[in-house]
Amino acid sequence: MKKIYILFFIIVSSLGYGQMIQKTSCSKKASEISNKAINHMINLEFLTARGMAEAALMVDENCGCAKLVIARVSSANKDYGTRANKLKMIDRSSLSGEEKVWYDALSSSDKEKYSVIQKEGEVMFPKSPFIHYLATGGLNFISYKAFAEKFPKYASSAYNMMSYGYLRGDYGSVDKEKAMEYVKKSQSMHDGPNAYDSMAEHYASLGEFDKAVENQLKAYDYATFSSPYQTKLREYSRKANNEELVKNIEKLQSDMQDAILKGDKEAFKKFTHPDITISTGDSNLGEFYDFSEENLKLDENFTWDSFELENMKVYFSTDMNTAVITFYAKGGYTMNRSSELFDLNGNLKSTSEFIEYSTRASSVWVNTDQGWKTMHSNFAPNKGKIGLPQ
């Protein structure tokens, strides 16, 4: 199995990626793989970069370039080793000149010292794409353009960043066509998901969610398990299908209300999540309380004659994971003779008359691992109207 794994990465490493670091401390094949890891790294595809670096170390356990990639992209979580600890495990003297510059840069937490290391590196290695690329990070969009002009064959990541610059107006006025042109350039140069994720983000910012979904799917397709692109894919899909989603949530609200009126516990459970406590405020303006299927029992004090929801409106959070629905509920009920009902002025009303019910309400729904579930609801009488009896 190990030989198959190595062979796979040896094959994919020959797909034409340029040598960002021209001379490494690695064997020829490990150098090819680690340079591809760097291409994924600068395109913000850290999981893939880590995998490629590990593959390079399987080919050459002394590949310093691969070790530097791992130090750069790995989490600083204390349980798995900080970047400083990973750097301590690398023998600096065994690294190539370009790798030493990167090692020193990674070892520095001082911005001024980092800048000095960069400038010295550019003087020592004027033809090294990677050494020059290190200077672009954290500066401005002009630095990416300068890098792309000097190293066009290695500019996939720079082109991607430039597309954001054109979309934001960092090069003057906002130029959407240029933004798309440069993200497409990035896609043509680098076989990875980040540029598709960027294009999806561009389309989403323009409100073209169908195209956003199309490109986000391409990004997601690179690694569906624990994919960092899955969250945005869901968001764009929901925005692209907003009308249908609104109808579904409106139906959920209506069906849940029907289950409550009938006292149907099994039907009501479909709208709840075991880890979510539902808070509710009734239209009798009493205190808020926790609501569950145990509350589903027909009230002996009155009998519903009619109940319906109308004028529903659904509002979503930016990530489309939370929905707030506002609506009006109207109908009527008849009080049982053993009960008393007071109007808004505190006057006793006849216990047998038909009471017109009229409230405004809101409900909160959240998207969970089990679908959309209710979390909160609140009812209040319309002005001059009556809700539930006290």
C-alpha positions, -999 to 999 in steps of 0.1 A, spaced: 0 0 0 29 24 8 44 18 -26 11 25 -43 7 57 -23 42 69 -32 37 60 -69 5 80 -70 22 112 -58 51 106 -81 28 105 -110 7 136 -101 38 155 -93 48 155 -129 18 175 -141 39 206 -151 41 227 -119 70 251 -119 99 249 -95 91 277 -71 122 268 -51 148 261 -78 173 242 -57 162 222 -27 179 198 -3 156 170 -16 161 142 -41 149 150 -76 116 133 -72 110 146 -37 119 181 -50 92 178 -77 66 168 -51 75 194 -25 74 221 -51 39 210 -60 32 212 -23 44 248 -23 21 256 -52 -9 243 -33 3 262 -2 6 296 -18 -29 289 -33 -42 285 3 -49 248 -2 -32 238 31 -46 203 35 -34 193 0 0 210 6 4 190 38 -4 157 21 20 165 -7 48 173 18 42 141 36 44 122 3 77 139 -5 91 128 29 81 92 21 103 95 -10 131 113 8 130 115 46 156 143 45 137 166 22 140 199 40 116 217 17 88 193 26 95 198 63 93 236 58 59 232 41 46 212 71 59 238 95 42 266 75 8 250 71 4 230 103 -17 242 132 0 259 161 -21 238 185 1 229 215 -11 193 214 3 187 180 35 208 181 40 245 174 57 258 143 88 267 164 90 230 175 88 218 140 115 242 129 137 230 157 135 195 142 150 207 110 188 208 106 193 243 90 228 235 78 214 207 56 191 231 37 197 247 4 203 285 2 167 293 -8 154 269 19 176 287 45 160 320 37 125 305 41 136 288 74 149 321 88 117 339 77 95 313 93 116 316 125 111 353 127 82 369 145 95 404 141 82 423 110 113 444 106 136 414 108 114 395 84 116 423 59 154 423 62 156 386 56 134 390 25 154 418 10 187 399 16 171 368 0 160 387 -31 196 399 -35 211 365 -31 185 347 -53 172 372 -78 158 345 -100 140 325 -73 102 328 -77 95 317 -42 119 340 -24 103 369 -43 68 356 -35 75 357 2 76 395 -1 40 397 -14 22 383 16 6 409 39 15 439 18 -9 452 -9 -23 442 -42 4 462 -61 30 437 -48 11 408 -64 9 426 -97 47 432 -95 54 396 -88 31 385 -117 50 408 -141 83 394 -130 74 357 -128 43 352 -150 49 314 -151 45 311 -113 18 337 -109 -13 315 -103 -17 326 -67 -9 362 -75 -35 363 -103 -60 349 -79 -53 377 -54 -53 403 -82 -88 392 -91 -99 404 -57 -81 436 -62 -100 443 -94 -133 434 -78 -127 456 -48 -113 485 -68 -78 484 -54 -64 491 -89 -87 521 -94 -123 516 -102 -141 483 -97 -136 461 -128 -157 429 -126 -145 417 -161 -109 420 -151 -116 402 -119 -130 372 -138 -102 374 -164 -75 370 -137 -92 343 -117 -96 323 -149 -58 329 -155 -52 314 -121 -74 284 -129 -56 278 -161 -22 277 -144 -30 257 -112 -50 225 -109 -65 232 -75 -98 242 -58 -89 277 -45 -94 295 -78 -128 279 -82 -137 289 -46 -126 325 -55 -147 326 -87 -177 313 -67 -171 341 -42 -170 366 -70 -202 354 -86 -219 353 -51 -209 390 -46 -227 398 -79 -258 379 -68 -253 352 -94 -257 322 -71 -263 296 -97 -228 302 -111 -214 305 -76 -228 270 -69 -213 256 -102 -178 268 -93 -180 259 -56 -190 224 -66 -157 222 -86 -138 233 -55 -157 209 -33 -151 180 -58 -114 180 -50 -120 166 -15 -156 160 -3 -146 146 31 -141 174 56 -139 198 27 -132 235 37 -154 244 7 -185 226 19 -198 255 41 -198 280 12 -213 254 -12 -243 250 11 -246 288 15 -246 294 -22 -270 265 -29 -295 279 -4 -292 314 -18 -296 300 -54 -327 282 -43 -340 309 -19 -376 308 -31 -380 271 -26 -363 273 8 -387 300 19 -417 279 9 -402 249 27 -398 269 59 -432 284 57 -446 249 53 -426 237 83 -441 265 104 -477 257 93 -473 219 98 -457 225 132 -486 248 142 -511 221 131 -494 195 152 -495 218 182 -532 225 178 -540 188 174 -518 179 204 -499 154 181 -467 146 199 -452 123 172 -459 149 145 -444 177 166 -411 157 172 -403 161 135 -397 198 141 -374 195 171 -338 186 177 -327 166 208 -299 192 216 -321 223 212 -342 237 240 -372 256 225 -382 289 242 -417 302 237 -437 333 246 -475 329 243 -500 356 233 -514 358 268 -482 378 274 -471 355 303 -435 347 310 -413 329 285 -410 291 291 -394 260 276 -416 242 252 -416 205 244 -439 178 233 -450 175 270 -468 208 265 -489 194 238 -522 188 255 -556 203 246 -566 232 268 -597 224 288 -605 261 293 -614 268 256 -619 251 222 -605 263 190 -630 270 162 -605 282 137 -568 290 134 -547 300 104 -514 317 96 -510 344 70 -486 371 56 -455 350 62 -421 365 56 -388 347 60 -354 363 68 -321 345 67 -287 350 84 -258 357 61 -247 320 62 -282 308 55 -281 286 86 -307 306 107 -342 317 95 -366 341 112 -402 338 100 -427 365 109 -464 360 104 -499 368 116 -522 342 132 -559 347 133 -590 326 141 -612 322 171 -621 300 201 -650 295 224 -645 296 262 -658 267 282 -685 277 307 -663 269 337 -637 295 326 -634 332 328 -619 356 302 -610 392 308 -606 418 280 -577 442 277 -593 466 301 -598 439 328 -635 435 323 -651 401 326 -664 388 293 -691 362 288 -677 327 291 -697 312 263 -692 337 235 -669 333 205 -636 351 210 -618 365 179 -581 356 181 -556 379 164 -519 380 170 -486 388 153 -458 363 158 -422 353 149 -404 320 150 -367 310 147 -355 280 128 -320 267 126 -304 243 101 -290 213 119 -275 179 111 -311 167 111 -325 194 89 -343 226 98 -356 226 134 -375 251 155 -357 270 183 -379 298 194 -414 314 189 -432 344 203 -468 355 199 -484 388 209 -519 402 204 -524 427 176 -534 462 188 -568 461 203 -571 424 198 -570 393 220 -547 363 221 -548 333 243 -569 336 276 -550 344 308 
